[in-house]
Amino acid sequence: MARMDIQVVLERLGGVADRGSLLSVCSRSELDAALADGCIVRLARNRYAVPAVDEARAAAARLGGVVSHLSAALAHGWKVKTAPERPSISVLRTRSRMDGSGVDLHWAMLSASERAACVTDPVRTVVDCARTLPFDEALSVADSALRSGKVSKAALIAAAASAPRTGRAAALEVASAADPAAANPFETVLRAIALDVPGLRVVPQGAVGTIGHADLVDPVLRVAIEAESFEFHALPEAFRYDVRRYTAMTRLGWLVVRFVWEDAMHRAAYVREVLADVVALRTGCVPVTGAS
């Protein structure tokens, strides 16, 4: 595998991954070479991230600010839908005449602990993202923050409720929908799309009879939605296991729908149409669009 391929895989995994996940798709020497070349950076022991993390830290030091918003999410070790193209940096409101070229610059009240850590507080980071990012991107951050244990659902809802009026409604929507059961941004983005489909009520990692769990489940319509990652089907045994599992779900009367990463990240309209058709099929209506 080429070194750039490792960076692409890391991006598909949410911009952050542990050593074991990366070694499932590359060799130790390839991982070490990518690290040495700066294609990926080390966040902590056995945990790696895209180079945007170091770029944000350098920008914060240059401007005398702190890493914030989506850049802060990565700095906290959380997976994101897409790494930011430019570092997000917040500086004190009292600062003026800042050269913000090459960064997304924000002015804010920053606590002493945030200035010392050079990154915004975890709860604040999620709320900042929820107030400014599209729903699916913000939900990816919120789900990951809850999974990390650095943020609680109650604290997130409380912070969203007390956020500035601009963006408060969006923050509350994200906080209410956030769920740590989602395994990664791929699943979160699929859920964000599904939540916009009338008649579909999905939960992450829901049970399908006694067979196990599906990535997303509507227990009333008996619909299972799976996020298919190529990384986890590298071995024939994994592929055979999933084929048999989907067959077992179908035998129990479940309708199984499968999407690849590109569908969720770049073909949201297609995913929404498919799910609308699935709802129509389950409720006895004529499919909206049909197969294409």
C-alpha positions in Angstrom: 0.0 0.0 0.0 1.3 3.5 -0.9 1.8 6.0 1.9 -0.8 8.3 0.4 -3.2 5.3 0.6 -2.7 5.2 4.4 -3.7 8.8 4.6 -6.8 8.2 2.6 -7.8 5.3 4.8 -7.2 7.4 7.9 -9.5 10.1 6.5 -12.2 7.5 5.8 -11.9 6.3 9.4 -12.7 9.8 10.6 -9.3 11.4 10.7 -8.3 9.6 13.8 -7.5 5.9 14.3 -5.6 3.6 16.6 -2.6 1.6 15.6 -4.5 -1.6 15.3 -7.0 -0.2 12.9 -4.3 1.1 10.6 -2.2 -2.1 10.8 -5.3 -4.0 9.5 -4.8 -2.2 6.1 -1.1 -1.6 6.0 2.2 -3.0 7.2 4.2 -1.7 10.2 6.9 -0.4 7.9 4.4 1.5 5.8 2.8 3.0 8.9 6.2 4.1 10.3 7.2 5.6 6.9 3.9 7.6 6.7 4.6 8.9 10.2 8.1 9.9 9.4 7.0 11.7 6.2 4.3 13.6 8.0 1.5 12.0 6.1 0.0 11.2 9.5 0.8 12.4 13.0 0.8 10.8 16.4 -1.9 12.1 18.8 -0.9 9.8 21.7 0.5 6.4 22.2 -0.9 4.1 19.5 -3.3 6.8 18.3 -2.8 8.7 15.0 -4.5 11.5 13.1 -4.4 13.5 9.9 -1.8 16.3 9.6 -4.4 18.9 10.1 -4.0 18.5 13.9 -0.4 19.7 13.9 -1.2 22.5 11.4 -3.9 23.8 13.8 -1.6 23.7 16.7 1.0 25.7 14.8 -1.5 28.2 13.7 -2.8 28.7 17.3 0.7 29.3 18.5 1.4 31.8 15.8 -1.8 33.8 16.5 -1.7 33.4 20.3 -5.1 31.7 20.3 -6.4 28.2 20.8 -7.5 25.4 18.5 -11.2 25.4 18.2 -14.3 24.1 16.3 -13.6 21.1 14.0 -9.8 21.4 14.5 -10.4 21.1 18.2 -12.5 18.0 17.7 -9.6 16.3 16.0 -7.2 17.6 18.6 -9.4 15.9 21.3 -9.0 12.6 19.4 -12.5 12.6 18.0 -13.5 11.2 14.6 -15.0 13.7 12.1 -16.9 13.4 8.8 -14.2 15.5 7.0 -11.1 17.1 8.2 -11.1 20.9 7.9 -9.4 22.4 4.9 -8.1 25.2 7.1 -7.3 25.3 10.8 -10.0 26.8 13.1 -8.5 29.1 15.7 -10.2 31.2 18.4 -8.6 34.3 19.9 -9.7 36.5 22.8 -12.4 39.1 21.9 -10.0 41.8 23.0 -7.6 41.0 20.2 -7.6 43.1 17.1 -5.7 43.5 13.8 -5.1 39.8 13.5 -3.6 38.3 10.4 -6.0 35.5 9.9 -4.8 34.4 6.5 -4.9 30.7 6.0 -7.2 30.0 9.0 -10.8 30.3 10.0 -10.5 32.8 12.8 -13.1 33.3 15.6 -13.2 35.7 18.5 -14.5 34.4 21.8 -14.2 34.5 25.6 -11.6 31.9 26.4 -11.1 30.4 29.9 -7.7 30.2 31.5 -7.7 26.5 31.2 -8.5 26.7 27.5 -5.6 29.1 27.0 -3.3 26.9 28.9 -4.3 23.8 27.0 -4.3 25.7 23.7 -7.6 24.0 22.7 -11.3 24.7 23.6 -13.0 22.7 26.3 -14.6 19.4 25.1 -18.2 20.5 25.7 -17.6 23.9 24.2 -16.0 22.3 21.2 -19.1 20.2 20.4 -21.4 23.2 20.8 -19.2 25.4 18.6 -19.3 22.7 15.9 -23.1 22.3 16.3 -23.7 26.0 16.0 -21.6 26.4 12.8 -21.4 23.2 10.9 -24.0 21.3 8.8 -26.1 18.8 10.8 -24.3 15.6 9.7 -20.8 17.0 10.3 -21.8 18.4 13.7 -23.5 15.2 14.7 -20.4 13.2 13.8 -18.4 15.3 16.3 -21.1 15.0 19.0 -21.4 11.2 18.6 -17.6 10.9 18.8 -17.4 13.2 21.8 -19.9 11.1 23.7 -18.1 7.9 22.7 -14.8 9.3 24.1 -16.3 9.8 27.6 -15.0 13.4 27.7 -18.6 14.8 27.2 -21.9 13.6 28.7 -25.3 13.9 27.1 -26.6 16.0 29.9 -23.7 18.4 29.9 -24.0 18.7 26.1 -27.8 19.5 26.2 -27.3 22.0 29.0 -24.5 23.8 27.2 -26.5 23.9 23.9 -29.5 25.3 25.8 -27.4 28.2 27.2 -25.5 28.8 23.9 -25.8 32.2 22.2 -29.0 32.7 20.3 -27.3 32.5 17.0 -27.0 28.8 16.3 -28.7 27.7 19.6 -31.5 25.8 17.8 -29.0 23.9 15.7 -26.9 23.1 18.8 -30.0 21.8 20.6 -30.9 19.6 17.6 -27.5 18.1 17.5 -27.3 17.6 21.2 -30.7 15.9 21.3 -29.8 13.5 18.4 -26.3 12.7 19.6 -25.7 9.0 20.5 -22.5 7.3 21.5 -23.6 4.0 20.1 -22.7 5.1 16.6 -19.4 3.5 15.8 -18.0 6.1 13.4 -18.8 9.1 11.2 -19.8 6.8 8.3 -22.7 5.4 10.5 -23.5 8.9 11.9 -23.8 10.5 8.5 -26.1 7.7 7.4 -28.2 8.3 10.5 -28.3 12.0 9.8 -29.7 11.3 6.4 -32.2 8.7 7.7 -33.5 11.2 10.3 -34.6 13.4 7.4 -36.7 10.6 5.8 -40.4 10.8 6.8 -41.7 7.6 8.5 -38.2 6.3 9.3 -37.2 6.1 12.9 -33.7 4.6 13.3 -31.5 3.9 16.3 -27.8 3.1 16.0 -26.6 -0.5 16.7 -30.1 -1.8 17.1 -30.8 -5.5 17.7 -32.1 -7.7 14.8 -33.8 -10.6 16.6 -31.2 -13.0 18.0 -28.9 -12.5 15.1 -27.0 -9.5 16.4 -26.9 -5.8 15.7 -27.1 -3.7 12.6 -25.6 -0.3 12.2 -29.0 1.4 12.0 -32.3 -0.2 12.8 -36.0 0.8 12.5 -37.6 -1.8 14.8 -41.1 -0.9 13.8 -40.6 -1.2 10.0 -38.1 -4.0 10.6 -35.4 -2.2 8.4 -31.7 -2.8 8.9 -29.3 -0.3 7.4 -25.6 -1.3 7.1 -22.6 1.0 6.5 -20.2 -1.2 4.5 -16.5 -0.4 5.0 -14.0 -2.1 2.7 -11.5 -2.2 5.6 -13.5 -4.7 7.4 -14.1 -7.1 4.5 -10.4 -7.5 3.6 -10.6 -11.1 4.7 -12.8 -13.7 3.0 -14.0 -14.9 6.5 -15.5 -11.4 7.2 -17.2 -11.3 3.9 -18.7 -14.7 4.3 -19.9 -13.9 7.8 -21.7 -10.8 6.7 -23.4 -12.4 3.7 -24.8 -15.2 5.9 -25.8 -12.6 8.6 -27.8 -10.6 6.0 -29.4 -13.7 4.7 -30.5 -14.7 8.3 -31.9 -11.2 8.8 -34.0 -11.5 5.6 -35.3 -14.9 6.7 -36.6 -13.3 9.8 -38.5 -10.8 7.7 -36.1 -7.8 7.9 -35.4 -5.6 4.9 -31.6 -5.1 4.7 -30.2 -2.0 3.0 -26.5 -1.6 2.5 -24.5 1.6 1.6 -20.8 2.1 0.9 -18.8 5.0 2.2 -19.1 7.1 -1.0 -22.9 6.9 -0.9 -23.1 8.4 2.6 -20.4 11.0 2.1 -21.0 12.1 -1.5 -24.5 10.9 -2.6 -26.8 11.9 0.2 -29.7 12.5 -2.2 -29.4 9.0 -3.5 -29.3 7.5 0.0 -32.4 9.6 1.0 -34.3 8.4 -2.1 -33.4 4.8 -1.4 -34.6 5.0 2.2 -37.8 6.8 1.1 -38.5 3.9 -1.2 -37.8 1.4 1.6 -40.4 3.2 3.8 -42.9 3.2 0.9 -42.3 -0.6 0.5 -42.8 -1.3 4.1 -45.9 0.8 4.5 -47.6 -0.6 1.4 -47.2 2.5 -0.8 -45.8 2.7 -4.3 -42.0 3.2 -4.3 -41.1 6.9 -4.9 -38.3 6.4 -7.4 -37.5 2.6 -7.7 -34.2 1.1 -8.5 -31.6 2.9 -10.6 
